[in-house]
Amino acid sequence: MTTSPPAAGVGTARADTARVDTDRALAQVFDTVRANIDAFGIRYPDDTTRDNRYPLRPAVAGFAEGENRGWTTSFWPGMQWIAYEHTGDAVYRDAALAHAADFGRRVREERDLDTHDLGFLYTLSCVAPWRLLGDEDARASALAAADHLMARYLPSAGIIQAWGDLADPAQRGRTIIDSLMNMPLLTWAAEQTGDSRYSDVVARHTAELRRHILRPDGSTFHTFYWDAETGEPLRGATEQGAFDDSCWARGQAWGIYGFAMNHRATGDASLLDASRTCAEYFLAHLPADDVPFWDLVYGDDADAPRDSSSGAIAVCGLYELAEVDAEGAERWRAAANRILASLIARYTPARAEDADTVLLHSVYDLPKNVGVDEGTLWGDYFYLEALARATRPGWRPVW
Ligand code: GLY
């Protein structure tokens, strides 16, 4: 196993959260977003960097180089929308609108839609311009994506299948903790249309995940299988974690954020408890510098890479939890500030021009040796969302 080249000071001391210069960090992110707009135009960077530089998304059968496919492309316009909201600079808006049009084409032409990640994809790319600018085309694209997502619902099991064709025997009846973050597209669709079918699916899917993907000790499975015909819950397993019964760091971070966000949407108090439980476990398994190893099975002396993207997601999740949990708010916010301070101090490039990514030292999929110790599109997005939340209390992300 490889070890991340340590960013300055990794593993040395807990970051002092008293004063964190989030304004400066935010300005540096905006510089990188601006440079990447010039570099990529309407095309899309790959999921992760190579040596901290994003290559174009590679060509695969049926898709040209840089074309819109996969689950991560919306994190790129998602960053542009946050940059536009914070600066008012039309360069960010115009770039993001070009991507919204391309996401419209993707859903109309039904290109690479066999995934639950339609939530990530269409919330950030198309719900955002609807909310910010009242863009009707983007609204129609997001509603079409919500309908595709609904078609993945398996009523007997009460879950949305995560990956692949619904007839694929290897994926049938399987969902994953990340799916919590895809539910806001359905919540939004319910608000827009007044059709409770969308919100009923959110309520059922999130309740099933709480019951089965969250373990009694507060850790989580990455994935869980149901019998799609009888609805019987079958077993937990991992895809990107160290072991089936270990706790993949990013899954736990999705749990903090996703359960809190779906509690806000549904009012289900058990989802608030689930978010708190995920947060307790996550925080209790952080190393000394407050940024998790890629799997929480590893402790301070481990020769294992960190996943800074999990840290950034957890920061957003803890800020969200603080907003819905008055009792624990102070503690959750302090923990979020501590992790964010460490990310800023130890996991970012010294200067914008040193990298295409804004958050160094993430891991995509270590068991498959994909994107290990690199920047990632989602790590960049959630780092920016975390900075935006820290800098402008009261600001709401699009979710
Ligand atoms: N949603 C896939 C991942 O977190 O890697």
Boltz pocket constraint, residues with backbone or C-beta under 6 A from the ligand:
constraints:
  - pocket:
      binder: B
      contacts: [[A, 178], [A, 240], [A, 250], [A, 364]]
      max_distance: 6.0
